Amino acid sequence: MSEPQKRENRIVSVPFTYDLPDDYLYQTNDLGKTGEWTWTGPDKIWVWVRKDNNRIKSRNYLTERDDGDLVPPGPDEYKAFIDCEQNPLLASLFDHDGVDYGMLPHTEETLPDGSVYARPVSPPPDHTYELMDIEFDPVTGTFLKPYPWKRPHMTWARLKQSRNALLGACDSKISVDMPQAMKDAWIEYRQKLRDLPTTFDGVDPWKVPFPEEPMPAWTQSAVINPNVANTSNPRNPANQG
């Protein structure tokens, strides 16, 4: 007996306009800024919502090819239907794996220490709205608008906490038999950490880069400038969004 034939998804391409915050990760739209995007994908998807808080459970979704309309929800969840042609913005928040953020138009900002922070001129939908904070109304079967803005991934409290941890680690890095040049480099690094709140006073905390730890001369040629956005420095908050 042959297996039942799989249904195929109808792929659509739907351009749309969406509200942008006044600047990246801001929580206001006082300037009335908007962005343009296109949803390219299945025309309908089904997603899971937690019953305990009416919030989206995960980015995972089912399509018609997955028999999403037939799969029952679990006892602790709702299954919500999204018409991607009617709500391409919401669909784009679930599926953005094909986005090459480096290819988007960027704007650059020179920070007080001379480093550069770069960000997209128009952040994509997934960097504009916080998917997991969107609330579902199980009575109407709809997601409530306006969608919440993307939460900042860094605050000054968290930044100072990380700075203090790095300062605490400095004490074990300086030894009496260390070459003077390396010792001076560690002293300078430690002072930059102490001065971080003053140096970047008034700067959004997610833009602030940590100074690079001193390294032996033989390793320095392999270091990428951590103060330029879009580098791989793991301590640079600009890379954690």
N, C-alpha and C positions, 0 to 999 in steps of 0.2 A: 504494500500500500504506500503510495507516494505521500510525502509530507505536504502540508498545505503551503501554498505559495505565499511568500512574504509580500506584504504591501510595501509600496515604495513611497517615499516622502515627496511631496511637491515642493521644490525649491523656489523661493521667491527672493527678489531683491527690492527692498523697500527703503528709499531715502527718507530721512526724517530730521526735524529740528528739535533740539533739546536745550533747556536752560543750563547756563553755566554759572558757577559762583563768581564773585567779583575778582577773585584770584584763586590760584590752585589751593585747594583744601580750605578755603574760606567757607563760612557757613551762611553767607548772604548773597542775594542777587539784586542788590540795590542799583547796579549799573545796567541791568536788563540784558546782560550778555547772553548770547546763544551760540550753539555749535551745530555743525552738520555732520551726519553719520549715515551709514547705510547698513541695514540688516540684510545679510545674505545667508539664507539657511532654510530649514523647513518652515512651512506655513503654519504649523501648529506644534506645540510642545506641552507636556504635562510635567509639573514639578511637585515637590513635597513640602508641606508646611507643618510645623510642630503645633500640636493642639494646646500645649501648655502655655504658649505665649503668642500664638498666631504669627510667628516669624518663619521665614524661609529656612528650611532644614539644611540644604546644601545647594551647590551649583549644579548638581546632577539633574538631568531631565530625561524624559522618554519622548520618543517621536511616534508617528503613526507606524513606521517600520518596526518599532519596538513593541507595537500593540499597546501604546501608552494609554489609549482610551479604555482598554480592557483590564489592565493591571489594577488590582484593588489596593487601596492604601492600607497601611498597618493600623493597629488599634490606637496608636498614639499620634497619628498624623492625618492631615487632609491631603487629598490630591487636587491640585489646582490646574485648570486649563488656561493656556495663554494662546490667544489668536495673534500670531506674530505679524500679520498684516495690519491688524488694528493697534497693536502695541509693540512696535519694533524696538522701542527703547528698552522696555523690560526684557525682551528676548535677548538684546545685546548685552545685558548685564549677566546673563547666564552663560553666554558663549562668546568669549573674546580671545580664544587661543590663537587665532590667526593674525592678531594685530602685531605689527612690527613697530613698536613705539619709537625706535630710533629713526624711522623714516618719516615721522610726522614733523611738520614745521615747528621749530622751537624758538623760544625767546630766551635771552640770557640776561642775568642780573649780576653785576659785579658787587661782591660783598665787601665789608669794611677791611678785611685782611687781604684783599686783592684777588681772592678766589672767585670762581664763577659758578653760579647756580643756573642750570638750564632746565626748562620745563616746556611741555607742549603749549603752543599758543592756545589751542582748544583741547583741553584734556578729553580723552575718549570717555564714553559713558561709564565704563567700569572704574575710571579714576575720578568720576564726578559724583556718583551716587553710591551709597553703602547698601549693597544688595541684602546683606543679612539683617539689616534693621528695617527693611520694608515690611509693613504690617498687612496681613490678609484678613479680609472680612468673610468669615465662613457663611454668613447669612446670604450675602449678595454674590459670593464667589468672586470677589474682585480684590485687587491690591490697592490700598489706600494711597492717595496722592495728597500733597506733593511728596515725592520720594525723598528720604533723608539724604543730606549731602554726605560725601565721603568724609569719614572721620580723619583728622590729622593723626599720623602714625608716631608723631613725636611732640612732646610738650616740654616746656622749660623745666618742669619738675623732673621728668624722666631724663632729660639731657644732663641736668646737674647731678643726678644720681649716678649716671654712667661716668661723668667727668670725675666724680669723687672716687669711684672705684678705680679708675685709671691712675689717679693721683696716689691712691694707697698702694698701688702696685709699683710705683716708681722707686720707692725706698729700697726695694730689693734689687734694683737694676744698677745702682751706683756702688762701686767698690773702690777701695783705696788704691788698688793696683791697676785701675783702669787708665788707659791713655787719657791725657788731659783733654784732648779734642773731643773724645767720646763723652767724657764726663761733662764738658761744657754743653754738648748737644743735649744730654739728658736734662741738665739744669734749664736750658732754654725750652725744651719740650714741656717740662713741668710748669714753667712760668706761663706758657701759652695756655695750658689747661686751666691754671688758676684765673687767667685773664679772660677766659671764654665768655662769661656773662657780660663783662664790660666791653670787650671787643665787639660783640655782636648785639649790643643793647638795641632793642627796637626791631631786630630781625626775627622773622618767623622761625621758630625752633627747628622745623623740618628742613630748613635751608642751611643750617649751621654744620660745617665740617669739623671733625676732630683733627687735630694736628697728627702727623704721621710719627710713629715712634722712631727714634734714632736707630740706624742700622749700621753694622760694620761696613767700611768703605767698599769691600769686595762684593757686597750684595746690592748696593745702591743703584747700580745701573739697571736693575730689573724692576725698580719701583715705578709705578704709575702715579702721577700726581693725584693725591686724594682730594684736592680742593676743586677739581673740575668735575661737574656733575656727569653722570653716566659712566663713571669708572667703576672698578670692581672693589674699591675699598670697603670692607664690610662694616667699618665703624662710621662711615659717612652716612648721616641720616638721610641725605638726598637720595640714597640708593635703597631706602627701605619702604618706599611708597607703593 
